Amino acid sequence: MRRAGLDSQAQDAQRIKRFSGLRLNYLYSLYDALVSINVPSDKARAVVDAMERDMGSTLATKQDLEFHTLATKKDIEILRRDVEGRIEFLKQDIETRIEILKQDMLGRIENLKQDMERRFEVLGQGIEARFARVDERFDSLELRMTVKLGSMLAVCFGLAIAALRFWH
């Protein structure tokens, strides 16, 4: 019976030793400790199996953490490069759009300037035409006034001569 227990213990020890790393050394030591305090090997194996399952699913070794730390650092670096690339793309896109808007605005300002110059030219021509008509009207008015004043002067002079003849 003792021999069967030793063979079972040896097999369990062999199975535990198959795994590598600190975690498995811990399990092997735990198994040895349980067997050394007279815990039956099948119960010791059950404890070690339960610990192995728990450690495999819930606990992480230093190597696991280092691996995930490196993976996280690489992921962060990839993400940083991606974000930098996207920021650079957005920056160039915004600069391009601003340049397009600037050119559009300059074109519209130039069109507005030309339109205003054309309208001021038309307005200036209209004002000049009105002044020309006002000048014509003044000339016409001046001529009419000259004729009227000349006629009145001739009538007055004729009356003055008639009055002088009548009294003399």
KOLPASE-384730 format. One record per atom (N, C-alpha, C): residue number from 1; residue in one letter; atom name; x, z negated, y. Coordinates in pm, whole numbers, padded with zeros to 5 digits. Example, Ala and Ser with C-alpha at 12.3 -4.5 7.8 and 13.67 -1.06 7.14 Angstrom:
+-----+----+----+--------+--------+--------+
|   i | aa | at |     px |     pz |     py |
+-----+----+----+--------+--------+--------+
|   1 |  A |  N |  01319 | -00780 | -00569 |
|   1 |  A | CA |  01230 | -00780 | -00450 |
|   1 |  A |  C |  01320 | -00780 | -00330 |
|   2 |  S |  N |  01285 | -00708 | -00225 |
|   2 |  S | CA |  01367 | -00714 | -00106 |
|   2 |  S |  C |  01290 | -00787 |  00003 |
+-----+----+----+--------+--------+--------+
***
This chain:
+-----+----+----+--------+--------+--------+
|   i | aa | at |     px |     pz |     py |
+-----+----+----+--------+--------+--------+
|   1 |  M |  N |  00083 |  00000 | -00118 |
|   1 |  M | CA |  00000 |  00000 |  00000 |
|   1 |  M |  C |  00087 |  00000 |  00124 |
|   2 |  R |  N |  00190 | -00083 |  00115 |
|   2 |  R | CA |  00282 | -00090 |  00228 |
|   2 |  R |  C |  00349 |  00044 |  00247 |
|   3 |  R |  N |  00380 |  00113 |  00140 |
|   3 |  R | CA |  00446 |  00243 |  00147 |
|   3 |  R |  C |  00354 |  00346 |  00212 |
|   4 |  A |  N |  00226 |  00344 |  00176 |
|   4 |  A | CA |  00130 |  00438 |  00236 |
|   4 |  A |  C |  00118 |  00412 |  00384 |
|   5 |  G |  N |  00122 |  00284 |  00425 |
|   5 |  G | CA |  00116 |  00249 |  00566 |
|   5 |  G |  C |  00236 |  00300 |  00641 |
|   6 |  L |  N |  00355 |  00293 |  00577 |
|   6 |  L | CA |  00477 |  00342 |  00641 |
|   6 |  L |  C |  00473 |  00494 |  00656 |
|   7 |  D |  N |  00423 |  00562 |  00549 |
|   7 |  D | CA |  00412 |  00708 |  00557 |
|   7 |  D |  C |  00316 |  00747 |  00668 |
|   8 |  S |  N |  00205 |  00675 |  00680 |
|   8 |  S | CA |  00108 |  00702 |  00785 |
|   8 |  S |  C |  00169 |  00675 |  00922 |
|   9 |  Q |  N |  00244 |  00567 |  00929 |
|   9 |  Q | CA |  00309 |  00534 |  01056 |
|   9 |  Q |  C |  00412 |  00640 |  01091 |
|  10 |  A |  N |  00485 |  00686 |  00993 |
|  10 |  A | CA |  00587 |  00788 |  01016 |
|  10 |  A |  C |  00523 |  00918 |  01063 |
|  11 |  Q |  N |  00410 |  00951 |  01000 |
|  11 |  Q | CA |  00340 |  01074 |  01041 |
|  11 |  Q |  C |  00289 |  01061 |  01185 |
|  12 |  D |  N |  00233 |  00943 |  01214 |
|  12 |  D | CA |  00184 |  00921 |  01351 |
|  12 |  D |  C |  00299 |  00928 |  01451 |
|  13 |  A |  N |  00410 |  00868 |  01415 |
|  13 |  A | CA |  00527 |  00871 |  01504 |
|  13 |  A |  C |  00574 |  01015 |  01521 |
|  14 |  Q |  N |  00574 |  01092 |  01414 |
|  14 |  Q | CA |  00615 |  01232 |  01421 |
|  14 |  Q |  C |  00521 |  01311 |  01514 |
|  15 |  R |  N |  00391 |  01285 |  01499 |
|  15 |  R | CA |  00293 |  01355 |  01582 |
|  15 |  R |  C |  00313 |  01320 |  01729 |
|  16 |  I |  N |  00335 |  01196 |  01757 |
|  16 |  I | CA |  00353 |  01153 |  01896 |
|  16 |  I |  C |  00483 |  01209 |  01951 |
|  17 |  K |  N |  00588 |  01214 |  01870 |
|  17 |  K | CA |  00717 |  01264 |  01916 |
|  17 |  K |  C |  00715 |  01414 |  01944 |
|  18 |  R |  N |  00617 |  01484 |  01887 |
|  18 |  R | CA |  00608 |  01629 |  01910 |
|  18 |  R |  C |  00590 |  01661 |  02058 |
|  19 |  F |  N |  00526 |  01573 |  02128 |
|  19 |  F | CA |  00502 |  01596 |  02270 |
|  19 |  F |  C |  00625 |  01553 |  02348 |
|  20 |  S |  N |  00645 |  01612 |  02464 |
|  20 |  S | CA |  00763 |  01579 |  02544 |
|  20 |  S |  C |  00721 |  01508 |  02670 |
|  21 |  G |  N |  00820 |  01450 |  02736 |
|  21 |  G | CA |  00796 |  01389 |  02866 |
|  21 |  G |  C |  00780 |  01240 |  02859 |
|  22 |  L |  N |  00778 |  01180 |  02976 |
|  22 |  L | CA |  00768 |  01035 |  02990 |
|  22 |  L |  C |  00637 |  00982 |  02937 |
|  23 |  R |  N |  00531 |  01054 |  02957 |
|  23 |  R | CA |  00399 |  01011 |  02912 |
|  23 |  R |  C |  00398 |  00991 |  02761 |
|  24 |  L |  N |  00459 |  01083 |  02689 |
|  24 |  L | CA |  00457 |  01073 |  02543 |
|  24 |  L |  C |  00552 |  00964 |  02493 |
|  25 |  N |  N |  00660 |  00942 |  02562 |
|  25 |  N | CA |  00748 |  00830 |  02526 |
|  25 |  N |  C |  00671 |  00699 |  02543 |
|  26 |  Y |  N |  00592 |  00694 |  02648 |
|  26 |  Y | CA |  00510 |  00575 |  02671 |
|  26 |  Y |  C |  00412 |  00556 |  02556 |
|  27 |  L |  N |  00348 |  00664 |  02512 |
|  27 |  L | CA |  00253 |  00656 |  02401 |
|  27 |  L |  C |  00322 |  00614 |  02271 |
|  28 |  Y |  N |  00439 |  00667 |  02250 |
|  28 |  Y | CA |  00516 |  00631 |  02130 |
|  28 |  Y |  C |  00551 |  00483 |  02135 |
|  29 |  S |  N |  00595 |  00436 |  02249 |
|  29 |  S | CA |  00628 |  00294 |  02264 |
|  29 |  S |  C |  00504 |  00209 |  02245 |
|  30 |  L |  N |  00390 |  00254 |  02296 |
|  30 |  L | CA |  00266 |  00181 |  02281 |
|  30 |  L |  C |  00227 |  00172 |  02132 |
|  31 |  Y |  N |  00241 |  00283 |  02065 |
|  31 |  Y | CA |  00209 |  00284 |  01921 |
|  31 |  Y |  C |  00299 |  00187 |  01846 |
|  32 |  D |  N |  00429 |  00192 |  01874 |
|  32 |  D | CA |  00524 |  00101 |  01809 |
|  32 |  D |  C |  00489 | -00044 |  01840 |
|  33 |  A |  N |  00453 | -00072 |  01964 |
|  33 |  A | CA |  00420 | -00209 |  02003 |
|  33 |  A |  C |  00294 | -00256 |  01930 |
|  34 |  L |  N |  00194 | -00172 |  01920 |
|  34 |  L | CA |  00071 | -00210 |  01851 |
|  34 |  L |  C |  00096 | -00235 |  01702 |
|  35 |  V |  N |  00175 | -00147 |  01641 |
|  35 |  V | CA |  00206 | -00164 |  01499 |
|  35 |  V |  C |  00290 | -00290 |  01477 |
|  36 |  S |  N |  00381 | -00320 |  01570 |
|  36 |  S | CA |  00468 | -00437 |  01555 |
|  36 |  S |  C |  00391 | -00568 |  01567 |
|  37 |  I |  N |  00275 | -00568 |  01631 |
|  37 |  I | CA |  00194 | -00690 |  01639 |
|  37 |  I |  C |  00081 | -00687 |  01536 |
|  38 |  N |  N |  00104 | -00610 |  01433 |
|  38 |  N | CA |  00015 | -00604 |  01316 |
|  38 |  N |  C | -00123 | -00546 |  01346 |
|  39 |  V |  N | -00132 | -00451 |  01438 |
|  39 |  V | CA | -00257 | -00375 |  01457 |
|  39 |  V |  C | -00254 | -00266 |  01351 |
|  40 |  P |  N | -00362 | -00249 |  01276 |
|  40 |  P | CA | -00363 | -00145 |  01173 |
|  40 |  P |  C | -00329 | -00008 |  01234 |
|  41 |  S |  N | -00257 |  00071 |  01160 |
|  41 |  S | CA | -00207 |  00198 |  01212 |
|  41 |  S |  C | -00319 |  00293 |  01253 |
|  42 |  D |  N | -00432 |  00292 |  01182 |
|  42 |  D | CA | -00542 |  00381 |  01221 |
|  42 |  D |  C | -00600 |  00337 |  01355 |
|  43 |  K |  N | -00607 |  00206 |  01380 |
|  43 |  K | CA | -00656 |  00158 |  01510 |
|  43 |  K |  C | -00551 |  00183 |  01619 |
|  44 |  A |  N | -00424 |  00167 |  01583 |
|  44 |  A | CA | -00317 |  00195 |  01680 |
|  44 |  A |  C | -00319 |  00344 |  01716 |
|  45 |  R |  N | -00341 |  00429 |  01614 |
|  45 |  R | CA | -00349 |  00574 |  01638 |
|  45 |  R |  C | -00469 |  00605 |  01727 |
|  46 |  A |  N | -00583 |  00537 |  01703 |
|  46 |  A | CA | -00702 |  00560 |  01785 |
|  46 |  A |  C | -00676 |  00520 |  01930 |
|  47 |  V |  N | -00605 |  00408 |  01949 |
|  47 |  V | CA | -00572 |  00365 |  02085 |
|  47 |  V |  C | -00481 |  00467 |  02152 |
|  48 |  V |  N | -00380 |  00510 |  02078 |
|  48 |  V | CA | -00285 |  00609 |  02134 |
|  48 |  V |  C | -00356 |  00740 |  02162 |
|  49 |  D |  N | -00444 |  00784 |  02072 |
|  49 |  D | CA | -00520 |  00908 |  02095 |
|  49 |  D |  C | -00608 |  00895 |  02218 |
|  50 |  A |  N | -00675 |  00781 |  02233 |
|  50 |  A | CA | -00760 |  00759 |  02351 |
|  50 |  A |  C | -00676 |  00759 |  02478 |
|  51 |  M |  N | -00562 |  00693 |  02471 |
|  51 |  M | CA | -00472 |  00691 |  02588 |
|  51 |  M |  C | -00422 |  00832 |  02620 |
|  52 |  E |  N | -00390 |  00907 |  02514 |
|  52 |  E | CA | -00342 |  01043 |  02534 |
|  52 |  E |  C | -00448 |  01130 |  02601 |
|  53 |  R |  N | -00572 |  01117 |  02552 |
|  53 |  R | CA | -00682 |  01193 |  02614 |
|  53 |  R |  C | -00700 |  01153 |  02760 |
|  54 |  D |  N | -00701 |  01021 |  02786 |
|  54 |  D | CA | -00718 |  00974 |  02923 |
|  54 |  D |  C | -00602 |  01019 |  03012 |
|  55 |  M |  N | -00482 |  01006 |  02958 |
|  55 |  M | CA | -00365 |  01044 |  03038 |
|  55 |  M |  C | -00363 |  01195 |  03059 |
|  56 |  G |  N | -00406 |  01269 |  02960 |
|  56 |  G | CA | -00406 |  01415 |  02974 |
|  56 |  G |  C | -00510 |  01464 |  03072 |
|  57 |  S |  N | -00620 |  01391 |  03084 |
|  57 |  S | CA | -00728 |  01439 |  03170 |
|  57 |  S |  C | -00733 |  01369 |  03306 |
|  58 |  T |  N | -00685 |  01246 |  03314 |
|  58 |  T | CA | -00701 |  01173 |  03441 |
|  58 |  T |  C | -00571 |  01136 |  03508 |
|  59 |  L |  N | -00464 |  01117 |  03434 |
|  59 |  L | CA | -00338 |  01075 |  03494 |
|  59 |  L |  C | -00244 |  01193 |  03509 |
|  60 |  A |  N | -00158 |  01183 |  03606 |
|  60 |  A | CA | -00060 |  01288 |  03628 |
|  60 |  A |  C |  00078 |  01227 |  03624 |
|  61 |  T |  N |  00171 |  01302 |  03570 |
|  61 |  T | CA |  00309 |  01256 |  03566 |
|  61 |  T |  C |  00377 |  01295 |  03696 |
|  62 |  K |  N |  00496 |  01243 |  03711 |
|  62 |  K | CA |  00575 |  01278 |  03829 |
|  62 |  K |  C |  00601 |  01429 |  03830 |
|  63 |  Q |  N |  00625 |  01485 |  03713 |
|  63 |  Q | CA |  00647 |  01630 |  03703 |
|  63 |  Q |  C |  00522 |  01707 |  03743 |
|  64 |  D |  N |  00406 |  01656 |  03699 |
|  64 |  D | CA |  00281 |  01721 |  03737 |
|  64 |  D |  C |  00265 |  01720 |  03889 |
|  65 |  L |  N |  00292 |  01603 |  03948 |
|  65 |  L | CA |  00279 |  01591 |  04093 |
|  65 |  L |  C |  00379 |  01680 |  04166 |
|  66 |  E |  N |  00501 |  01684 |  04117 |
|  66 |  E | CA |  00602 |  01770 |  04179 |
|  66 |  E |  C |  00562 |  01916 |  04168 |
|  67 |  F |  N |  00510 |  01954 |  04052 |
|  67 |  F | CA |  00465 |  02093 |  04034 |
|  67 |  F |  C |  00353 |  02125 |  04133 |
|  68 |  H |  N |  00256 |  02036 |  04142 |
|  68 |  H | CA |  00143 |  02060 |  04233 |
|  68 |  H |  C |  00187 |  02052 |  04378 |
|  69 |  T |  N |  00284 |  01966 |  04408 |
|  69 |  T | CA |  00337 |  01959 |  04545 |
|  69 |  T |  C |  00403 |  02091 |  04581 |
|  70 |  L |  N |  00484 |  02144 |  04489 |
|  70 |  L | CA |  00549 |  02273 |  04514 |
|  70 |  L |  C |  00445 |  02383 |  04526 |
|  71 |  A |  N |  00346 |  02380 |  04437 |
|  71 |  A | CA |  00240 |  02481 |  04443 |
|  71 |  A |  C |  00165 |  02469 |  04575 |
|  72 |  T |  N |  00137 |  02346 |  04617 |
|  72 |  T | CA |  00065 |  02326 |  04743 |
|  72 |  T |  C |  00149 |  02373 |  04860 |
|  73 |  K |  N |  00278 |  02343 |  04858 |
|  73 |  K | CA |  00367 |  02388 |  04966 |
|  73 |  K |  C |  00370 |  02541 |  04971 |
|  74 |  K |  N |  00376 |  02603 |  04853 |
|  74 |  K | CA |  00376 |  02750 |  04850 |
|  74 |  K |  C |  00243 |  02804 |  04901 |
|  75 |  D |  N |  00133 |  02741 |  04859 |
|  75 |  D | CA |  00001 |  02784 |  04906 |
|  75 |  D |  C | -00011 |  02769 |  05057 |
|  76 |  I |  N |  00039 |  02657 |  05108 |
|  76 |  I | CA |  00035 |  02635 |  05254 |
|  76 |  I |  C |  00120 |  02738 |  05326 |
|  77 |  E |  N |  00236 |  02769 |  05271 |
|  77 |  E | CA |  00324 |  02869 |  05333 |
|  77 |  E |  C |  00257 |  03006 |  05331 |
|  78 |  I |  N |  00196 |  03040 |  05219 |
|  78 |  I | CA |  00123 |  03169 |  05210 |
|  78 |  I |  C |  00009 |  03171 |  05310 |
|  79 |  L |  N | -00065 |  03060 |  05316 |
|  79 |  L | CA | -00176 |  03050 |  05410 |
|  79 |  L |  C | -00126 |  03060 |  05554 |
|  80 |  R |  N | -00014 |  02992 |  05584 |
|  80 |  R | CA |  00043 |  02997 |  05719 |
|  80 |  R |  C |  00081 |  03141 |  05756 |
|  81 |  R |  N |  00146 |  03210 |  05663 |
|  81 |  R | CA |  00185 |  03349 |  05690 |
|  81 |  R |  C |  00061 |  03437 |  05710 |
|  82 |  D |  N | -00039 |  03414 |  05626 |
|  82 |  D | CA | -00164 |  03491 |  05638 |
|  82 |  D |  C | -00229 |  03465 |  05772 |
|  83 |  V |  N | -00237 |  03338 |  05812 |
|  83 |  V | CA | -00299 |  03304 |  05940 |
|  83 |  V |  C | -00217 |  03362 |  06055 |
|  84 |  E |  N | -00085 |  03353 |  06046 |
|  84 |  E | CA |  00000 |  03412 |  06151 |
|  84 |  E |  C | -00023 |  03562 |  06161 |
|  85 |  G |  N | -00033 |  03628 |  06044 |
|  85 |  G | CA | -00058 |  03772 |  06044 |
|  85 |  G |  C | -00192 |  03806 |  06106 |
|  86 |  R |  N | -00292 |  03727 |  06070 |
|  86 |  R | CA | -00426 |  03752 |  06126 |
|  86 |  R |  C | -00428 |  03724 |  06276 |
|  87 |  I |  N | -00359 |  03619 |  06318 |
|  87 |  I | CA | -00352 |  03588 |  06461 |
|  87 |  I |  C | -00282 |  03702 |  06535 |
|  88 |  E |  N | -00174 |  03752 |  06480 |
|  88 |  E | CA | -00102 |  03863 |  06543 |
|  88 |  E |  C | -00192 |  03987 |  06549 |
|  89 |  F |  N | -00265 |  04015 |  06440 |
|  89 |  F | CA | -00357 |  04128 |  06439 |
|  89 |  F |  C | -00464 |  04110 |  06546 |
|  90 |  L |  N | -00523 |  03990 |  06553 |
|  90 |  L | CA | -00626 |  03964 |  06654 |
|  90 |  L |  C | -00569 |  03975 |  06795 |
|  91 |  K |  N | -00447 |  03926 |  06814 |
|  91 |  K | CA | -00382 |  03936 |  06945 |
|  91 |  K |  C | -00366 |  04083 |  06985 |
|  92 |  Q |  N | -00317 |  04164 |  06893 |
|  92 |  Q | CA | -00300 |  04307 |  06922 |
|  92 |  Q |  C | -00434 |  04374 |  06946 |
|  93 |  D |  N | -00535 |  04337 |  06867 |
|  93 |  D | CA | -00668 |  04393 |  06884 |
|  93 |  D |  C | -00725 |  04357 |  07021 |
|  94 |  I |  N | -00709 |  04232 |  07060 |
|  94 |  I | CA | -00758 |  04188 |  07191 |
|  94 |  I |  C | -00683 |  04259 |  07303 |
|  95 |  E |  N | -00550 |  04270 |  07289 |
|  95 |  E | CA | -00471 |  04340 |  07391 |
|  95 |  E |  C | -00515 |  04486 |  07402 |
|  96 |  T |  N | -00541 |  04549 |  07288 |
|  96 |  T | CA | -00586 |  04689 |  07289 |
|  96 |  T |  C | -00721 |  04700 |  07357 |
|  97 |  R |  N | -00811 |  04610 |  07322 |
|  97 |  R | CA | -00945 |  04615 |  07383 |
|  97 |  R |  C | -00938 |  04587 |  07534 |
|  98 |  I |  N | -00853 |  04494 |  07573 |
|  98 |  I | CA | -00837 |  04465 |  07716 |
|  98 |  I |  C | -00782 |  04587 |  07788 |
|  99 |  E |  N | -00686 |  04655 |  07726 |
|  99 |  E | CA | -00629 |  04775 |  07787 |
|  99 |  E |  C | -00736 |  04884 |  07799 |
| 100 |  I |  N | -00819 |  04899 |  07697 |
| 100 |  I | CA | -00928 |  04997 |  07702 |
| 100 |  I |  C | -01025 |  04962 |  07815 |
| 101 |  L |  N | -01061 |  04834 |  07824 |
| 101 |  L | CA | -01150 |  04789 |  07931 |
| 101 |  L |  C | -01086 |  04811 |  08068 |
| 102 |  K |  N | -00957 |  04784 |  08077 |
| 102 |  K | CA | -00885 |  04803 |  08203 |
| 102 |  K |  C | -00889 |  04951 |  08245 |
| 103 |  Q |  N | -00860 |  05039 |  08150 |
| 103 |  Q | CA | -00863 |  05183 |  08180 |
| 103 |  Q |  C | -01004 |  05227 |  08218 |
| 104 |  D |  N | -01104 |  05176 |  08147 |
| 104 |  D | CA | -01243 |  05209 |  08178 |
| 104 |  D |  C | -01278 |  05162 |  08319 |
| 105 |  M |  N | -01239 |  05040 |  08353 |
| 105 |  M | CA | -01269 |  04985 |  08485 |
| 105 |  M |  C | -01195 |  05065 |  08594 |
| 106 |  L |  N | -01069 |  05100 |  08568 |
| 106 |  L | CA | -00995 |  05179 |  08666 |
| 106 |  L |  C | -01061 |  05316 |  08687 |
| 107 |  G |  N | -01109 |  05375 |  08577 |
| 107 |  G | CA | -01180 |  05503 |  08588 |
| 107 |  G |  C | -01308 |  05488 |  08667 |
| 108 |  R |  N | -01382 |  05382 |  08641 |
| 108 |  R | CA | -01507 |  05359 |  08715 |
| 108 |  R |  C | -01479 |  05330 |  08862 |
| 109 |  I |  N | -01374 |  05255 |  08889 |
| 109 |  I | CA | -01338 |  05226 |  09029 |
| 109 |  I |  C | -01299 |  05355 |  09100 |
| 110 |  E |  N | -01224 |  05442 |  09032 |
| 110 |  E | CA | -01185 |  05569 |  09092 |
| 110 |  E |  C | -01308 |  05656 |  09119 |
| 111 |  N |  N | -01401 |  05659 |  09022 |
| 111 |  N | CA | -01526 |  05735 |  09043 |
| 111 |  N |  C | -01606 |  05677 |  09159 |
| 112 |  L |  N | -01613 |  05546 |  09167 |
| 112 |  L | CA | -01684 |  05481 |  09277 |
| 112 |  L |  C | -01617 |  05513 |  09411 |
| 113 |  K |  N | -01485 |  05511 |  09411 |
| 113 |  K | CA | -01410 |  05543 |  09534 |
| 113 |  K |  C | -01439 |  05687 |  09578 |
| 114 |  Q |  N | -01436 |  05780 |  09484 |
| 114 |  Q | CA | -01464 |  05919 |  09517 |
| 114 |  Q |  C | -01608 |  05935 |  09565 |
| 115 |  D |  N | -01700 |  05868 |  09499 |
| 115 |  D | CA | -01841 |  05875 |  09539 |
| 115 |  D |  C | -01859 |  05819 |  09681 |
| 116 |  M |  N | -01793 |  05707 |  09709 |
| 116 |  M | CA | -01804 |  05649 |  09844 |
| 116 |  M |  C | -01742 |  05741 |  09949 |
| 117 |  E |  N | -01626 |  05800 |  09916 |
| 117 |  E | CA | -01563 |  05893 |  10010 |
| 117 |  E |  C | -01655 |  06012 |  10038 |
| 118 |  R |  N | -01718 |  06065 |  09932 |
| 118 |  R | CA | -01810 |  06177 |  09949 |
| 118 |  R |  C | -01929 |  06137 |  10036 |
| 119 |  R |  N | -01985 |  06019 |  10009 |
| 119 |  R | CA | -02099 |  05974 |  10087 |
| 119 |  R |  C | -02062 |  05948 |  10233 |
| 120 |  F |  N | -01944 |  05890 |  10255 |
| 120 |  F | CA | -01899 |  05869 |  10393 |
| 120 |  F |  C | -01876 |  06002 |  10464 |
| 121 |  E |  N | -01828 |  06101 |  10388 |
| 121 |  E | CA | -01807 |  06235 |  10446 |
| 121 |  E |  C | -01942 |  06294 |  10487 |
| 122 |  V |  N | -02042 |  06285 |  10398 |
| 122 |  V | CA | -02175 |  06335 |  10429 |
| 122 |  V |  C | -02234 |  06259 |  10548 |
| 123 |  L |  N | -02217 |  06126 |  10547 |
| 123 |  L | CA | -02267 |  06043 |  10656 |
| 123 |  L |  C | -02200 |  06081 |  10788 |
| 124 |  G |  N | -02067 |  06103 |  10783 |
| 124 |  G | CA | -01994 |  06144 |  10903 |
| 124 |  G |  C | -02043 |  06279 |  10955 |
| 125 |  Q |  N | -02069 |  06372 |  10862 |
| 125 |  Q | CA | -02119 |  06502 |  10904 |
| 125 |  Q |  C | -02257 |  06489 |  10967 |
| 126 |  G |  N | -02340 |  06402 |  10908 |
| 126 |  G | CA | -02474 |  06381 |  10965 |
| 126 |  G |  C | -02465 |  06321 |  11105 |
| 127 |  I |  N | -02375 |  06225 |  11121 |
| 127 |  I | CA | -02359 |  06163 |  11255 |
| 127 |  I |  C | -02307 |  06266 |  11355 |
| 128 |  E |  N | -02212 |  06348 |  11315 |
| 128 |  E | CA | -02159 |  06452 |  11404 |
| 128 |  E |  C | -02269 |  06551 |  11442 |
| 129 |  A |  N | -02354 |  06587 |  11344 |
| 129 |  A | CA | -02463 |  06681 |  11373 |
| 129 |  A |  C | -02561 |  06620 |  11473 |
| 130 |  R |  N | -02591 |  06492 |  11459 |
| 130 |  R | CA | -02681 |  06425 |  11554 |
| 130 |  R |  C | -02620 |  06419 |  11693 |
| 131 |  F |  N | -02491 |  06385 |  11698 |
| 131 |  F | CA | -02425 |  06383 |  11830 |
| 131 |  F |  C | -02425 |  06522 |  11894 |
| 132 |  A |  N | -02407 |  06625 |  11811 |
| 132 |  A | CA | -02409 |  06761 |  11864 |
| 132 |  A |  C | -02548 |  06793 |  11921 |
| 133 |  R |  N | -02655 |  06751 |  11851 |
| 133 |  R | CA | -02791 |  06773 |  11903 |
| 133 |  R |  C | -02816 |  06693 |  12030 |
| 134 |  V |  N | -02764 |  06568 |  12029 |
| 134 |  V | CA | -02780 |  06486 |  12151 |
| 134 |  V |  C | -02706 |  06552 |  12267 |
| 135 |  D |  N | -02586 |  06605 |  12243 |
| 135 |  D | CA | -02512 |  06675 |  12348 |
| 135 |  D |  C | -02589 |  06796 |  12398 |
| 136 |  E |  N | -02651 |  06872 |  12304 |
| 136 |  E | CA | -02729 |  06989 |  12343 |
| 136 |  E |  C | -02848 |  06945 |  12429 |
| 137 |  R |  N | -02912 |  06838 |  12390 |
| 137 |  R | CA | -03028 |  06790 |  12466 |
| 137 |  R |  C | -02985 |  06744 |  12606 |
| 138 |  F |  N | -02871 |  06674 |  12611 |
| 138 |  F | CA | -02821 |  06633 |  12743 |
| 138 |  F |  C | -02789 |  06754 |  12831 |
| 139 |  D |  N | -02726 |  06855 |  12770 |
| 139 |  D | CA | -02696 |  06976 |  12846 |
| 139 |  D |  C | -02824 |  07042 |  12895 |
| 140 |  S |  N | -02924 |  07049 |  12806 |
| 140 |  S | CA | -03052 |  07108 |  12844 |
| 140 |  S |  C | -03119 |  07025 |  12953 |
| 141 |  L |  N | -03117 |  06895 |  12939 |
| 141 |  L | CA | -03175 |  06805 |  13038 |
| 141 |  L |  C | -03103 |  06817 |  13171 |
| 142 |  E |  N | -02972 |  06828 |  13166 |
| 142 |  E | CA | -02893 |  06841 |  13289 |
| 142 |  E |  C | -02927 |  06972 |  13361 |
| 143 |  L |  N | -02943 |  07078 |  13284 |
| 143 |  L | CA | -02978 |  07206 |  13344 |
| 143 |  L |  C | -03116 |  07200 |  13407 |
| 144 |  R |  N | -03212 |  07139 |  13338 |
| 144 |  R | CA | -03347 |  07126 |  13393 |
| 144 |  R |  C | -03347 |  07041 |  13519 |
| 145 |  M |  N | -03270 |  06933 |  13515 |
| 145 |  M | CA | -03265 |  06846 |  13633 |
| 145 |  M |  C | -03200 |  06920 |  13751 |
| 146 |  T |  N | -03098 |  06997 |  13724 |
| 146 |  T | CA | -03032 |  07073 |  13831 |
| 146 |  T |  C | -03128 |  07173 |  13893 |
| 147 |  V |  N | -03205 |  07241 |  13806 |
| 147 |  V | CA | -03302 |  07339 |  13856 |
| 147 |  V |  C | -03409 |  07270 |  13937 |
| 148 |  K |  N | -03460 |  07159 |  13888 |
| 148 |  K | CA | -03565 |  07086 |  13959 |
| 148 |  K |  C | -03512 |  07033 |  14092 |
| 149 |  L |  N | -03394 |  06972 |  14090 |
| 149 |  L | CA | -03338 |  06918 |  14215 |
| 149 |  L |  C | -03308 |  07031 |  14314 |
| 150 |  G |  N | -03260 |  07141 |  14261 |
| 150 |  G | CA | -03233 |  07257 |  14350 |
| 150 |  G |  C | -03363 |  07309 |  14410 |
| 151 |  S |  N | -03466 |  07315 |  14328 |
| 151 |  S | CA | -03596 |  07362 |  14378 |
| 151 |  S |  C | -03649 |  07265 |  14481 |
| 152 |  M |  N | -03638 |  07135 |  14455 |
| 152 |  M | CA | -03687 |  07036 |  14551 |
| 152 |  M |  C | -03606 |  07042 |  14680 |
| 153 |  L |  N | -03479 |  07064 |  14668 |
| 153 |  L | CA | -03394 |  07074 |  14788 |
| 153 |  L |  C | -03432 |  07197 |  14871 |
| 154 |  A |  N | -03459 |  07306 |  14800 |
| 154 |  A | CA | -03498 |  07428 |  14873 |
| 154 |  A |  C | -03634 |  07409 |  14939 |
| 155 |  V |  N | -03727 |  07343 |  14872 |
| 155 |  V | CA | -03860 |  07318 |  14930 |
| 155 |  V |  C | -03846 |  07225 |  15049 |
| 156 |  C |  N | -03767 |  07120 |  15034 |
| 156 |  C | CA | -03749 |  07024 |  15144 |
| 156 |  C |  C | -03679 |  07093 |  15262 |
| 157 |  F |  N | -03581 |  07174 |  15235 |
| 157 |  F | CA | -03512 |  07244 |  15344 |
| 157 |  F |  C | -03608 |  07341 |  15414 |
| 158 |  G |  N | -03689 |  07407 |  15334 |
| 158 |  G | CA | -03790 |  07500 |  15392 |
| 158 |  G |  C | -03892 |  07424 |  15475 |
| 159 |  L |  N | -03935 |  07308 |  15433 |
| 159 |  L | CA | -04029 |  07226 |  15509 |
| 159 |  L |  C | -03964 |  07175 |  15637 |
| 160 |  A |  N | -03838 |  07136 |  15626 |
| 160 |  A | CA | -03769 |  07087 |  15746 |
| 160 |  A |  C | -03758 |  07200 |  15848 |
| 161 |  I |  N | -03730 |  07317 |  15811 |
| 161 |  I | CA | -03719 |  07429 |  15904 |
| 161 |  I |  C | -03857 |  07462 |  15962 |
| 162 |  A |  N | -03958 |  07459 |  15878 |
| 162 |  A | CA | -04094 |  07486 |  15925 |
| 162 |  A |  C | -04139 |  07380 |  16023 |
| 163 |  A |  N | -04105 |  07257 |  15998 |
| 163 |  A | CA | -04143 |  07148 |  16089 |
| 163 |  A |  C | -04067 |  07163 |  16218 |
| 164 |  L |  N | -03947 |  07200 |  16220 |
| 164 |  L | CA | -03870 |  07219 |  16341 |
| 164 |  L |  C | -03926 |  07339 |  16420 |
| 165 |  R |  N | -03972 |  07437 |  16363 |
| 165 |  R | CA | -04027 |  07552 |  16433 |
| 165 |  R |  C | -04164 |  07518 |  16486 |
| 166 |  F |  N | -04232 |  07441 |  16413 |
| 166 |  F | CA | -04365 |  07406 |  16455 |
| 166 |  F |  C | -04357 |  07314 |  16580 |
| 167 |  W |  N | -04270 |  07233 |  16596 |
| 167 |  W | CA | -04256 |  07143 |  16710 |
| 167 |  W |  C | -04172 |  07207 |  16819 |
| 168 |  H |  N | -04116 |  07300 |  16809 |
| 168 |  H | CA | -04041 |  07364 |  16916 |
| 168 |  H |  C | -04106 |  07481 |  16963 |
+-----+----+----+--------+--------+--------+
***
